[in-house]
Amino acid sequence: MSFSRGPREPVPEVETNVWSCTSDDCQGWMRESFSFAEEPTCPLCSSAMNREVRVIPEMK
């Protein structure tokens, strides 16, 4: 017996302000709305972060 969850609806993607790690060796980033600091450091490697815009899945 197999169970099917059926087709999933696509998650809409939106332009979102994020902080992105400046280190070439790190892929760290976070949504701007999840940061409490005005200029956060990367939680993975402690490098500086730059503000940018990415198209990512919308959070509700």
C-alpha positions as CSV (number, residue, x, y, z in Angstrom):
1,M,0.0,0.0,0.0
2,S,1.3,3.5,-0.8
3,F,0.3,6.8,0.5
4,S,0.2,9.9,-1.7
5,R,0.2,13.4,-0.3
6,G,-0.8,14.7,-3.6
7,P,0.8,17.6,-5.5
8,R,2.2,20.4,-3.3
9,E,1.3,23.9,-4.1
10,P,4.3,26.0,-5.1
11,V,5.5,28.4,-2.4
12,P,5.5,32.0,-3.6
13,E,8.9,33.7,-3.8
14,V,9.3,37.4,-2.9
15,E,12.1,39.9,-2.8
16,T,13.4,40.0,0.8
17,N,16.0,42.1,2.5
18,V,18.8,39.9,3.9
19,W,22.2,40.2,5.6
20,S,24.9,38.2,3.7
21,C,28.3,37.2,5.0
22,T,31.2,39.0,3.4
23,S,33.6,36.1,3.8
24,D,34.4,34.2,0.6
25,D,34.6,30.9,2.6
26,C,31.2,31.3,4.2
27,Q,27.7,31.0,2.7
28,G,25.9,32.5,5.8
29,W,23.0,34.8,5.4
30,M,19.8,35.7,7.3
31,R,16.6,37.6,6.8
32,E,16.9,41.2,7.9
33,S,13.7,40.8,9.9
34,F,15.4,38.0,12.0
35,S,18.3,40.2,13.1
36,F,18.3,42.2,16.3
37,A,21.5,44.1,15.6
38,E,21.7,47.2,13.3
39,E,24.9,45.7,11.7
40,P,25.1,42.0,12.6
41,T,28.1,39.7,12.4
42,C,27.8,36.3,10.7
43,P,26.5,33.7,13.2
44,L,28.6,31.1,11.5
45,C,32.0,32.7,11.2
46,S,31.7,36.1,12.9
47,S,32.6,38.0,9.8
48,A,31.0,41.3,8.8
49,M,27.7,41.1,6.8
50,N,26.3,43.2,4.0
51,R,22.7,44.1,3.3
52,E,21.3,42.8,0.0
53,V,18.0,41.7,-1.6
54,R,17.3,38.1,-2.5
55,V,14.3,36.3,-4.0
56,I,13.4,33.6,-1.5
57,P,10.3,31.7,-0.4
58,E,7.8,33.9,1.4
59,M,7.3,33.3,5.1
60,K,3.8,33.7,6.6
